[in-house]
Every structure is written in C-alpha cells, then in structure tokens.
Amino acid sequence: MWESIFLTIAATAGNNIGKVLQKKGTVILPPLSFKLKVIRAYASNRTWIIGFLMDIFGAVLMLRALSQAPVNVL
C-alpha cells in the first residue's frame, strides 16, 4: 500500500511539473495546429518536449499506482 502512495505522489509531481514545463515552452511557440511548420516547432522545443515526456511518465506512474492499490480499504 505504501508503494502505491509513493507512486501516486511521484506521478502527481511528474504531471504537474510536466504541465508547467509545457506551458513555459509554449511562450515562444505559435498556437498548436496540424500544420507541419507548427508541429516541427513544437518537436524542436526542448522545454516543451521534456514537459510532455514528464507528463506522460507521470500518467504511466499513476496507472501503476492504481493497479497496485488495495481494493478494499476499511
């Protein structure tokens, strides 16, 4: 159970930090669209990519934590 709690905390931190980095990275980027030039700009922005990967990693950690959580906690 404690492992699930620690995984949840790490997952939440990863999600939140990832979203902050994504937002920080978009300051100099155009609004997201399906134009190749815009997608290339997002893919080449290091801050945005790191934030995106942290956000995804946090989501994976959250799924792992949920899979290990006890079913009945009374």
A tleap script that builds the chain and sets N, CA, C and O, in Angstrom:
source leaprc.protein.ff14SB
mol = sequence {
  NMET TRP GLU SER ILE PHE LEU THR ILE ALA
  ALA THR ALA GLY ASN ASN ILE GLY LYS VAL
  LEU GLN LYS LYS GLY THR VAL ILE LEU PRO
  PRO LEU SER PHE LYS LEU LYS VAL ILE ARG
  ALA TYR ALA SER ASN ARG THR TRP ILE ILE
  GLY PHE LEU MET ASP ILE PHE GLY ALA VAL
  LEU MET LEU ARG ALA LEU SER GLN ALA PRO
  VAL ASN VAL CLEU
}
set mol.1.N position { 0.823 -1.192 0.000 }
set mol.1.CA position { 0.000 0.000 0.000 }
set mol.1.C position { 0.867 1.256 0.000 }
set mol.1.O position { 0.547 2.228 -0.685 }
set mol.2.N position { 1.954 1.245 0.757 }
set mol.2.CA position { 2.810 2.431 0.806 }
set mol.2.C position { 3.469 2.706 -0.536 }
set mol.2.O position { 3.692 3.856 -0.913 }
set mol.3.N position { 3.774 1.632 -1.248 }
set mol.3.CA position { 4.365 1.826 -2.578 }
set mol.3.C position { 3.393 2.568 -3.491 }
set mol.3.O position { 3.802 3.431 -4.267 }
set mol.4.N position { 2.114 2.233 -3.399 }
set mol.4.CA position { 1.093 2.925 -4.201 }
set mol.4.C position { 1.008 4.398 -3.831 }
set mol.4.O position { 0.838 5.253 -4.701 }
set mol.5.N position { 1.124 4.693 -2.551 }
set mol.5.CA position { 1.069 6.092 -2.101 }
set mol.5.C position { 2.247 6.878 -2.653 }
set mol.5.O position { 2.077 7.986 -3.160 }
set mol.6.N position { 3.445 6.301 -2.555 }
set mol.6.CA position { 4.631 6.994 -3.072 }
set mol.6.C position { 4.587 7.136 -4.587 }
set mol.6.O position { 4.998 8.161 -5.132 }
set mol.7.N position { 4.088 6.107 -5.268 }
set mol.7.CA position { 3.945 6.205 -6.723 }
set mol.7.C position { 2.944 7.294 -7.106 }
set mol.7.O position { 3.151 8.013 -8.084 }
set mol.8.N position { 1.869 7.416 -6.343 }
set mol.8.CA position { 0.873 8.451 -6.610 }
set mol.8.C position { 1.462 9.846 -6.437 }
set mol.8.O position { 1.199 10.744 -7.237 }
set mol.9.N position { 2.259 10.020 -5.387 }
set mol.9.CA position { 2.902 11.325 -5.156 }
set mol.9.C position { 3.874 11.647 -6.286 }
set mol.9.O position { 3.890 12.769 -6.792 }
set mol.10.N position { 4.690 10.657 -6.686 }
set mol.10.CA position { 5.639 10.873 -7.782 }
set mol.10.C position { 4.899 11.148 -9.097 }
set mol.10.O position { 5.322 11.992 -9.887 }
set mol.11.N position { 3.800 10.434 -9.323 }
set mol.11.CA position { 3.023 10.633 -10.548 }
set mol.11.C position { 2.412 12.025 -10.598 }
set mol.11.O position { 2.426 12.680 -11.641 }
set mol.12.N position { 1.880 12.471 -9.481 }
set mol.12.CA position { 1.284 13.807 -9.428 }
set mol.12.C position { 2.343 14.876 -9.664 }
set mol.12.O position { 2.109 15.847 -10.384 }
set mol.13.N position { 3.505 14.692 -9.054 }
set mol.13.CA position { 4.597 15.648 -9.265 }
set mol.13.C position { 5.014 15.655 -10.733 }
set mol.13.O position { 5.221 16.721 -11.313 }
set mol.14.N position { 5.138 14.476 -11.335 }
set mol.14.CA position { 5.509 14.401 -12.751 }
set mol.14.C position { 4.495 15.076 -13.650 }
set mol.14.O position { 4.866 15.798 -14.576 }
set mol.15.N position { 3.213 14.848 -13.386 }
set mol.15.CA position { 2.166 15.501 -14.182 }
set mol.15.C position { 2.226 17.015 -14.057 }
set mol.15.O position { 2.200 17.730 -15.059 }
set mol.16.N position { 2.305 17.495 -12.836 }
set mol.16.CA position { 2.282 18.937 -12.612 }
set mol.16.C position { 3.528 19.634 -13.152 }
set mol.16.O position { 3.427 20.675 -13.800 }
set mol.17.N position { 4.691 19.069 -12.889 }
set mol.17.CA position { 5.927 19.671 -13.409 }
set mol.17.C position { 5.933 19.617 -14.924 }
set mol.17.O position { 6.359 20.567 -15.581 }
set mol.18.N position { 5.463 18.512 -15.482 }
set mol.18.CA position { 5.385 18.389 -16.936 }
set mol.18.C position { 4.494 19.444 -17.555 }
set mol.18.O position { 4.842 20.034 -18.578 }
set mol.19.N position { 3.355 19.684 -16.948 }
set mol.19.CA position { 2.444 20.705 -17.485 }
set mol.19.C position { 3.044 22.110 -17.375 }
set mol.19.O position { 2.860 22.935 -18.269 }
set mol.20.N position { 3.756 22.379 -16.285 }
set mol.20.CA position { 4.414 23.683 -16.139 }
set mol.20.C position { 5.472 23.860 -17.218 }
set mol.20.O position { 5.564 24.926 -17.826 }
set mol.21.N position { 6.273 22.823 -17.460 }
set mol.21.CA position { 7.306 22.924 -18.495 }
set mol.21.C position { 6.698 23.074 -19.883 }
set mol.21.O position { 7.215 23.827 -20.709 }
set mol.22.N position { 5.603 22.362 -20.144 }
set mol.22.CA position { 4.930 22.528 -21.431 }
set mol.22.C position { 4.436 23.959 -21.602 }
set mol.22.O position { 4.594 24.553 -22.669 }
set mol.23.N position { 3.845 24.501 -20.562 }
set mol.23.CA position { 3.336 25.875 -20.640 }
set mol.23.C position { 4.478 26.861 -20.828 }
set mol.23.O position { 4.367 27.808 -21.606 }
set mol.24.N position { 5.575 26.639 -20.114 }
set mol.24.CA position { 6.745 27.512 -20.254 }
set mol.24.C position { 7.311 27.425 -21.670 }
set mol.24.O position { 7.745 28.431 -22.231 }
set mol.25.N position { 7.307 26.225 -22.246 }
set mol.25.CA position { 7.826 26.046 -23.594 }
set mol.25.C position { 6.970 26.678 -24.666 }
set mol.25.O position { 7.482 27.050 -25.721 }
set mol.26.N position { 5.678 26.809 -24.422 }
set mol.26.CA position { 4.785 27.371 -25.448 }
set mol.26.C position { 4.802 28.888 -25.499 }
set mol.26.O position { 4.146 29.478 -26.357 }
set mol.27.N position { 5.532 29.529 -24.606 }
set mol.27.CA position { 5.572 31.001 -24.605 }
set mol.27.C position { 6.053 31.532 -25.958 }
set mol.27.O position { 5.534 32.531 -26.456 }
set mol.28.N position { 7.043 30.863 -26.548 }
set mol.28.CA position { 7.589 31.344 -27.819 }
set mol.28.C position { 7.034 30.591 -29.024 }
set mol.28.O position { 7.442 30.853 -30.155 }
set mol.29.N position { 6.118 29.667 -28.799 }
set mol.29.CA position { 5.572 28.853 -29.888 }
set mol.29.C position { 4.234 29.401 -30.376 }
set mol.29.O position { 3.509 30.056 -29.627 }
set mol.30.N position { 3.917 29.127 -31.636 }
set mol.30.CA position { 2.596 29.528 -32.156 }
set mol.30.C position { 1.515 28.609 -31.588 }
set mol.30.O position { 1.832 27.551 -31.045 }
set mol.31.N position { 0.243 29.000 -31.708 }
set mol.31.CA position { -0.837 28.111 -31.260 }
set mol.31.C position { -0.755 26.756 -31.975 }
set mol.31.O position { -0.431 26.686 -33.160 }
set mol.32.N position { -1.049 25.697 -31.241 }
set mol.32.CA position { -0.928 24.340 -31.776 }
set mol.32.C position { -1.930 24.119 -32.902 }
set mol.32.O position { -3.118 24.408 -32.760 }
set mol.33.N position { -1.431 23.601 -34.024 }
set mol.33.CA position { -2.276 23.243 -35.163 }
set mol.33.C position { -1.615 22.068 -35.878 }
set mol.33.O position { -0.527 21.633 -35.501 }
set mol.34.N position { -2.276 21.565 -36.905 }
set mol.34.CA position { -1.754 20.409 -37.627 }
set mol.34.C position { -0.861 20.796 -38.801 }
set mol.34.O position { -0.562 19.958 -39.653 }
set mol.35.N position { -0.438 22.043 -38.855 }
set mol.35.CA position { 0.483 22.464 -39.907 }
set mol.35.C position { 1.866 21.916 -39.596 }
set mol.35.O position { 2.308 21.921 -38.447 }
set mol.36.N position { 2.540 21.446 -40.636 }
set mol.36.CA position { 3.849 20.823 -40.459 }
set mol.36.C position { 4.847 21.774 -39.802 }
set mol.36.O position { 5.648 21.351 -38.968 }
set mol.37.N position { 4.806 23.032 -40.163 }
set mol.37.CA position { 5.725 24.021 -39.597 }
set mol.37.C position { 5.509 24.167 -38.087 }
set mol.37.O position { 6.472 24.280 -37.329 }
set mol.38.N position { 4.270 24.165 -37.662 }
set mol.38.CA position { 3.945 24.313 -36.239 }
set mol.38.C position { 4.346 23.052 -35.472 }
set mol.38.O position { 4.928 23.142 -34.391 }
set mol.39.N position { 4.042 21.894 -36.018 }
set mol.39.CA position { 4.408 20.629 -35.360 }
set mol.39.C position { 5.923 20.526 -35.236 }
set mol.39.O position { 6.431 20.072 -34.211 }
set mol.40.N position { 6.640 20.937 -36.261 }
set mol.40.CA position { 8.105 20.921 -36.220 }
set mol.40.C position { 8.626 21.869 -35.149 }
set mol.40.O position { 9.611 21.561 -34.477 }
set mol.41.N position { 7.981 23.015 -34.982 }
set mol.41.CA position { 8.400 23.964 -33.944 }
set mol.41.C position { 8.218 23.371 -32.552 }
set mol.41.O position { 9.086 23.536 -31.695 }
set mol.42.N position { 7.111 22.690 -32.317 }
set mol.42.CA position { 6.883 22.039 -31.018 }
set mol.42.C position { 7.883 20.903 -30.800 }
set mol.42.O position { 8.421 20.750 -29.703 }
set mol.43.N position { 8.131 20.112 -31.834 }
set mol.43.CA position { 9.039 18.968 -31.715 }
set mol.43.C position { 10.482 19.396 -31.491 }
set mol.43.O position { 11.277 18.618 -30.963 }
set mol.44.N position { 10.835 20.609 -31.880 }
set mol.44.CA position { 12.214 21.072 -31.701 }
set mol.44.C position { 12.389 21.918 -30.442 }
set mol.44.O position { 13.503 22.345 -30.137 }
set mol.45.N position { 11.303 22.165 -29.708 }
set mol.45.CA position { 11.400 22.948 -28.471 }
set mol.45.C position { 11.716 22.006 -27.312 }
set mol.45.O position { 10.879 21.202 -26.903 }
set mol.46.N position { 12.933 22.118 -26.793 }
set mol.46.CA position { 13.410 21.179 -25.768 }
set mol.46.C position { 12.570 21.241 -24.489 }
set mol.46.O position { 12.246 20.201 -23.915 }
set mol.47.N position { 12.216 22.440 -24.042 }
set mol.47.CA position { 11.429 22.588 -22.814 }
set mol.47.C position { 10.069 21.915 -22.961 }
set mol.47.O position { 9.615 21.218 -22.053 }
set mol.48.N position { 9.428 22.124 -24.091 }
set mol.48.CA position { 8.111 21.532 -24.312 }
set mol.48.C position { 8.200 20.010 -24.368 }
set mol.48.O position { 7.351 19.321 -23.803 }
set mol.49.N position { 9.219 19.480 -25.042 }
set mol.49.CA position { 9.387 18.026 -25.159 }
set mol.49.C position { 9.634 17.395 -23.793 }
set mol.49.O position { 9.044 16.361 -23.480 }
set mol.50.N position { 10.499 18.000 -22.972 }
set mol.50.CA position { 10.767 17.463 -21.633 }
set mol.50.C position { 9.479 17.478 -20.802 }
set mol.50.O position { 9.182 16.508 -20.104 }
set mol.51.N position { 8.728 18.556 -20.874 }
set mol.51.CA position { 7.462 18.638 -20.157 }
set mol.51.C position { 6.469 17.589 -20.619 }
set mol.51.O position { 5.776 16.974 -19.808 }
set mol.52.N position { 6.406 17.389 -21.921 }
set mol.52.CA position { 5.496 16.378 -22.474 }
set mol.52.C position { 5.873 14.982 -21.983 }
set mol.52.O position { 5.007 14.204 -21.583 }
set mol.53.N position { 7.164 14.670 -22.017 }
set mol.53.CA position { 7.616 13.356 -21.561 }
set mol.53.C position { 7.385 13.163 -20.069 }
set mol.53.O position { 7.021 12.067 -19.641 }
set mol.54.N position { 7.590 14.207 -19.269 }
set mol.54.CA position { 7.326 14.105 -17.831 }
set mol.54.C position { 5.844 13.897 -17.565 }
set mol.54.O position { 5.470 13.137 -16.672 }
set mol.55.N position { 5.009 14.565 -18.332 }
set mol.55.CA position { 3.565 14.409 -18.183 }
set mol.55.C position { 3.150 12.971 -18.509 }
set mol.55.O position { 2.357 12.378 -17.778 }
set mol.56.N position { 3.672 12.416 -19.586 }
set mol.56.CA position { 3.371 11.034 -19.962 }
set mol.56.C position { 3.905 10.062 -18.906 }
set mol.56.O position { 3.218 9.113 -18.530 }
set mol.57.N position { 5.135 10.301 -18.428 }
set mol.57.CA position { 5.730 9.440 -17.409 }
set mol.57.C position { 4.899 9.475 -16.125 }
set mol.57.O position { 4.707 8.442 -15.483 }
set mol.58.N position { 4.408 10.653 -15.752 }
set mol.58.CA position { 3.542 10.772 -14.584 }
set mol.58.C position { 2.252 9.994 -14.751 }
set mol.58.O position { 1.764 9.383 -13.800 }
set mol.59.N position { 1.698 10.012 -15.955 }
set mol.59.CA position { 0.471 9.262 -16.213 }
set mol.59.C position { 0.718 7.758 -16.107 }
set mol.59.O position { -0.122 7.026 -15.581 }
set mol.60.N position { 1.859 7.298 -16.601 }
set mol.60.CA position { 2.199 5.872 -16.503 }
set mol.60.C position { 2.391 5.478 -15.041 }
set mol.60.O position { 1.937 4.413 -14.621 }
set mol.61.N position { 3.062 6.332 -14.264 }
set mol.61.CA position { 3.234 6.052 -12.838 }
set mol.61.C position { 1.879 5.993 -12.122 }
set mol.61.O position { 1.679 5.159 -11.239 }
set mol.62.N position { 0.964 6.867 -12.499 }
set mol.62.CA position { -0.355 6.869 -11.878 }
set mol.62.C position { -1.102 5.567 -12.185 }
set mol.62.O position { -1.751 5.002 -11.304 }
set mol.63.N position { -1.013 5.098 -13.412 }
set mol.63.CA position { -1.643 3.822 -13.758 }
set mol.63.C position { -1.024 2.674 -12.964 }
set mol.63.O position { -1.727 1.768 -12.516 }
set mol.64.N position { 0.280 2.719 -12.798 }
set mol.64.CA position { 0.964 1.692 -11.998 }
set mol.64.C position { 0.495 1.740 -10.544 }
set mol.64.O position { 0.251 0.702 -9.930 }
set mol.65.N position { 0.371 2.946 -10.003 }
set mol.65.CA position { -0.084 3.093 -8.616 }
set mol.65.C position { -1.513 2.582 -8.457 }
set mol.65.O position { -1.832 1.907 -7.478 }
set mol.66.N position { -2.362 2.903 -9.415 }
set mol.66.CA position { -3.752 2.440 -9.340 }
set mol.66.C position { -3.851 0.925 -9.441 }
set mol.66.O position { -4.720 0.317 -8.816 }
set mol.67.N position { -2.968 0.313 -10.224 }
set mol.67.CA position { -3.013 -1.134 -10.358 }
set mol.67.C position { -2.557 -1.850 -9.088 }
set mol.67.O position { -2.911 -3.007 -8.866 }
set mol.68.N position { -1.769 -1.161 -8.251 }
set mol.68.CA position { -1.260 -1.767 -7.016 }
set mol.68.C position { -2.091 -1.399 -5.790 }
set mol.68.O position { -1.893 -1.965 -4.715 }
set mol.69.N position { -2.997 -0.479 -5.939 }
set mol.69.CA position { -3.796 -0.036 -4.779 }
set mol.69.C position { -4.700 -1.163 -4.301 }
set mol.69.O position { -5.228 -1.929 -5.107 }
set mol.70.N position { -4.875 -1.261 -2.989 }
set mol.70.CA position { -5.780 -2.301 -2.462 }
set mol.70.C position { -7.233 -1.999 -2.850 }
set mol.70.O position { -7.632 -0.840 -2.963 }
set mol.71.N position { -7.993 -3.044 -3.046 }
set mol.71.CA position { -9.385 -2.901 -3.481 }
set mol.71.C position { -10.256 -2.392 -2.333 }
set mol.71.O position { -11.017 -1.442 -2.517 }
set mol.72.N position { -10.159 -2.997 -1.173 }
set mol.72.CA position { -10.981 -2.600 -0.023 }
set mol.72.C position { -10.094 -2.009 1.057 }
set mol.72.O position { -9.256 -2.699 1.637 }
set mol.73.N position { -10.285 -0.736 1.319 }
set mol.73.CA position { -9.536 -0.080 2.392 }
set mol.73.C position { -10.548 0.371 3.435 }
set mol.73.O position { -11.252 1.361 3.239 }
set mol.74.N position { -10.616 -0.352 4.530 }
set mol.74.CA position { -11.560 -0.017 5.605 }
set mol.74.C position { -10.849 0.057 6.925 }
set mol.74.O position { -11.475 0.327 7.949 }
savepdb mol mol.pdb
quit
